[in-house]
Amino acid sequence: MGDVMVALVGGTGLGEALTGESEGELREVETPFGKPSSPILLTEIEGQATAVLVRHGEGHTFGPSQVPFRANIFALKSLGVTHILASGAVGSLRDSIRPRDLVVCDQAIDRTVRGPKTFFDDLAVHVGFADPFCPGLRGLLVKCGMAVGTTVHTRGTYVCMEGPQFSTRAESLLHRQWGADLVGMTAMPEAKLAREAEICYALIAVATDYDCWRPHEPGMSPDAVLESIIANVEAGTANAVALMKEAVPRIAEAVGPECGCRTALARALWTDRQAIAPETAKRLEPLIGKYVR
């Protein structure tokens, strides 16, 4: 399918759930930003070259603030990835978004304070981010959602907070007042780095509960609440996997190289090319090579 390579990024167990008995190659990748969260599984889904990355590492060893986001995205870029379908668990901030529903996010609010959020510590680079998720990929996911046996919401604003603690009730209510529909901890800076890497990126949010703005059912013990959330994560992840499997074989035709995500750096690299140090150009070659040769 041409030069298209799709990456699937999500939580622990994603590789097994998505590829089943498919054969593949586990690739260890070194980057200027360290090692990615996990070895990357190179495989195929219905003939489409696919890479699978477990965001939190094997055994879920990385908390949201410790995920090596730069290494993850740089590693995928260096392997030739052109499109990313990501999934992530979220709390719902709306009655209409029920646990186990999926949301194809269209907007985001970044409240994270962890750093860094860019590949370009040594350069002035300002990518456009008005639409943080690739419109073409979003449109494809919305179409494919009709074939999945669950509710798929076609838009939603994701507020990314700093973890690992969950929201206070005041924060949860504030997020609702801002117009946010979901709250999570991993979409940023992942989506920003994907844009800097000129990779189309879309997010399937998996609602697991109603965050803390809405009280739990009366009489539910803390253990029962946790069991319910875990069950929702498992069921919601299965729904997200089904949606990804529907979308992956269609990406090459639906989202081509003319997508603006694929040329995000064309007008974003403000540093004079002659002022870019040779060692910087070499280190970042997978990202900026076509602009500084």
Long-range contacts (C-beta under 8 A, 24 or more apart in sequence): 1-47, 1-48, 1-49, 1-252, 2-252, 3-80, 3-82, 3-257, 4-48, 4-49, 4-82, 4-83, 4-251, 4-252, 5-49, 5-50, 5-51, 5-79, 5-80, 5-81, 5-82, 5-83, 6-45, 6-48, 6-49, 6-50, 6-51, 6-81, 6-82, 6-83, 6-84, 6-85, 6-248, 6-251, 7-50, 7-51, 7-52, 7-53, 7-76, 7-81, 7-83, 7-84, 7-85, 7-199, 8-50, 8-51, 8-52, 8-53, 8-84, 8-85, 8-86, 8-87, 8-244, 8-248, 9-53, 9-55, 9-72, 9-76, 9-84, 9-85, 9-86, 9-87, 9-190, 10-54, 10-55, 10-86, 10-87, 10-88, 10-237, 10-240, 11-54, 11-55, 11-56, 11-60, 11-87, 11-88, 11-89, 11-237, 12-54, 12-56, 12-57, 12-58, 12-59, 12-60, 13-54, 13-237, 14-52, 14-54, 14-87, 14-237, 14-241, 15-41, 15-52, 15-54, 17-237, 17-238, 17-241, 18-45, 18-50, 18-52, 18-241, 18-244, 18-245, 19-43, 19-45, 19-50, 19-52, 24-52, 27-79, 29-75, 29-78, 29-79, 31-70, 31-71, 31-74, 31-75, 31-78, 32-74, 32-283, 32-284, 33-68, 33-70, 33-71, 33-74, 33-119, 34-68, 34-70, 34-71, 35-68, 35-71, 36-68, 36-71, 36-72, 36-75, 36-76, 37-62, 37-67, 37-68, 37-71, 37-72, 40-75, 40-76, 40-79, 42-79, 45-245, 45-248, 45-249, 46-248, 46-249, 47-249, 48-248, 48-249, 48-251, 48-252, 50-248, 51-76, 51-79, 51-81, 55-86, 55-88, 55-186, 55-190, 63-163, 63-164, 64-163, 64-164, 64-185, 64-186, 65-114, 65-162, 65-163, 65-164, 65-185, 67-186, 67-190, 69-189, 69-190, 69-193, 70-116, 70-119, 70-193, 72-190, 73-190, 73-193, 73-194, 73-196, 73-197, 73-199, 74-119, 74-197, 74-286, 74-287, 76-197, 76-199, 77-197, 77-198, 77-199, 77-286, 77-287, 78-286, 81-199, 82-199, 82-200, 82-257, 82-262, 83-134, 83-137, 83-199, 83-200, 83-201, 83-251, 83-255, 84-194, 84-199, 84-200, 84-201, 84-202, 85-137, 85-141, 85-202, 85-204, 85-244, 85-247, 85-248, 86-187, 86-190, 86-191, 86-201, 86-202, 86-203, 86-204, 87-203, 87-204, 87-205, 87-206, 87-237, 87-240, 87-244, 88-184, 88-186, 88-187, 88-203, 88-204, 88-205, 88-206, 89-184, 89-205, 89-206, 89-208, 89-233, 89-236, 89-237, 90-158, 90-182, 90-183, 90-184, 90-205, 90-206, 90-207, 90-208, 91-166, 91-167, 91-172, 91-182, 91-183, 91-184, 91-207, 91-208, 91-209, 91-210, 91-211, 91-212, 92-181, 92-182, 92-207, 92-209, 92-210, 92-211, 93-159, 93-172, 93-175, 93-176, 93-180, 93-181, 93-182, 93-183, 93-210, 93-211, 93-213, 94-176, 94-181, 95-210, 95-214, 96-153, 97-153, 97-156, 97-181, 97-182, 97-207, 98-151, 98-207, 99-207, 99-208, 99-209, 99-210, 99-228, 99-229, 99-232, 99-236, 100-150, 100-206, 100-207, 100-232, 100-235, 100-236, 100-239, 101-150, 101-151, 101-152, 101-153, 101-207, 101-236, 102-145, 102-148, 102-150, 102-151, 102-152, 102-153, 102-204, 102-205, 102-206, 102-207, 102-236, 102-239, 102-240, 102-243, 103-152, 103-153, 103-155, 103-156, 103-158, 103-181, 103-182, 103-204, 103-205, 103-207, 104-138, 104-141, 104-142, 104-145, 104-152, 104-153, 104-154, 104-155, 104-156, 104-202, 104-203, 104-204, 104-205, 105-133, 105-138, 105-155, 105-156, 105-157, 105-158, 105-182, 105-187, 105-202, 105-203, 105-204, 105-205, 106-131, 106-133, 106-138, 106-154, 106-155, 106-156, 106-157, 107-131, 107-132, 107-133, 107-155, 107-156, 107-157, 107-158, 108-132, 108-133, 108-157, 108-158, 108-159, 108-160, 108-187, 108-188, 108-191, 109-157, 109-158, 109-159, 109-160, 109-175, 109-178, 109-180, 110-160, 110-188, 110-189, 110-192, 111-159, 111-160, 111-161, 111-162, 112-160, 112-161, 112-162, 112-185, 112-188, 112-189, 113-162, 114-162, 116-189, 117-188, 117-189, 117-192, 117-193, 118-189, 118-192, 118-193, 118-196, 119-193, 119-196, 119-197, 119-284, 119-287, 120-196, 120-284, 122-277, 122-280, 123-269, 123-270, 123-271, 123-276, 123-280, 123-284, 123-288, 124-269, 124-270, 124-271, 125-196, 125-265, 125-268, 125-269, 125-270, 125-271, 126-268, 126-270, 127-192, 127-195, 127-196, 127-264, 127-265, 127-268, 128-195, 128-260, 128-264, 128-268, 129-192, 129-195, 132-191, 132-192, 132-195, 133-191, 133-201, 133-202, 133-203, 134-200, 134-201, 134-202, 134-255, 134-259, 134-261, 135-259, 136-200, 136-254, 136-255, 136-256, 136-259, 136-261, 137-200, 137-201, 137-202, 137-247, 137-251, 137-254, 137-255, 138-202, 139-254, 140-202, 140-247, 140-250, 140-251, 140-254, 140-255, 141-202, 141-204, 141-243, 141-247, 144-243, 144-246, 144-247, 144-250, 145-243, 147-246, 148-239, 148-242, 148-243, 148-246, 149-239, 149-242, 150-239, 150-242, 152-243, 153-181, 156-181, 156-182, 156-205, 157-181, 157-182, 158-182, 158-183, 158-184, 158-187, 158-203, 158-205, 159-183, 159-184, 160-184, 160-185, 160-186, 160-187, 160-188, 161-185, 166-211, 166-212, 167-211, 167-212, 168-212, 169-212, 169-213, 172-211, 172-212, 172-213, 173-213, 175-211, 175-213, 176-213, 182-207, 183-211, 194-261, 195-261, 195-264, 196-264, 196-265, 196-268, 196-287, 197-286, 197-287, 198-261, 198-262, 198-263, 198-264, 198-265, 198-287, 199-261, 199-262, 200-255, 200-259, 200-261, 200-262, 201-261, 204-240, 204-243, 204-244, 206-233, 206-236, 206-237, 206-239, 206-240, 207-232, 207-236, 208-232, 208-233, 208-236, 265-291, 266-291
